C-alpha cells in the first residue's frame, strides 16, 4: 500500500503459549506485526496498541518485521522441555503479507521447523506461499503441515471493500489448488462471514463450490466478531458502503460476538454447503467462537 513502511525489530521470544482449554491451537508465532492486507474487520488490529500505535492506518502502514525470528525459534525448539507440538503461524498478522517477499522470515521459520521435524499450520490470504512449496513439502513429509486460506467471499465488491490490500479471493483458491496438487494439505476457512453481506446461503454456497472446484481438502467457517480497536475501523466502512445494515449491526454486536443463535444458523448453512459439495468427510479446522480473553492470549506473540 502506498506510504507503507517496514520497521525491523528484534524479538526476545517467538513461540506464544495459549493456555486455554478446548482452544484450536496451543502454540502460536507471528513473524510480523501489522498487515498491509488492510482487512477492515481484522481482529488483530488491537495488537498495534501494545506498541502505542493506532489500530487504523498505522496497523496497515507500519509493519514490524521480527528479523531475528528464525534464530529465536531455533533456540526455543532446542529447549529440553519442548515436546514438538504443532505451532499455528499467522494468528496476529498474515505470515505472507507483502513484507515477506523481502524478508523471507516465514520461509526461514518453516526451514527451522523442518530441521527440528516440528509440525505446524499456517493461515493466510497471501499467494506468496506458492514460493515455499519445496519447504512445505519437506516439512509435511517429516512432521506435518497444513495451509488454510481465509476466503469469506468470492464477490469482488466485498473483497475490494473489506480486504483492499489482500490478493483476489480466486487467486487464493488457485494458490491452494497448486499446493494440494503438489502434495501439501490445504483448505479454506470461510471467515469472517459478514452479517447481511456474505452470510446468505447463496454466498456461502458459492465459496464452498469454488473451494471444492479448487480441490480444497477441508472447509471451516467463522462468523464476524468485533473487538474494540477493530469495531472503530469496520463500522465506518459499513455505514458508508452498506448504510441500511448499520442499525442491524449495532443491535447484533452490542458485545464483541454475535448472538449464539444467529451464529448457529449461519454455521448450519455452512454445514449444508459442505455436504452439498462433498467436503463433509474431509477434516476441517475446528469452527470456533472464541472468548475475548482467549483471543487476546493468542495474539500477544
Secondary structure, DSSP 8 states (H G I E B T S, - for coil): -TT-EEEEE--S---EE---TT-S-SEEE-SEES-TT-BTT-TTGGGGGGGT--SSHHHHHEEEEETTHHHHHHHHHTSTT-----EEE-SSS-TTSTTHHHH-HHHHHHHHHHHTT--EEEEES-SGGGGGHHHHHHHHHHT-EEEEEE-S---HHHHHHHBTTS--HHHHHHHHHHHHHTT-EEEEEEEEE-TTTT-SHHHHHHHHHHHHHTT-S-EEEEE-B--TTTHHHHHHHHHHH-HHHHHHHHHHTSSSB--HHHHHHHHHHHHHHHHHTT-TTS---------HHHHHHHH--
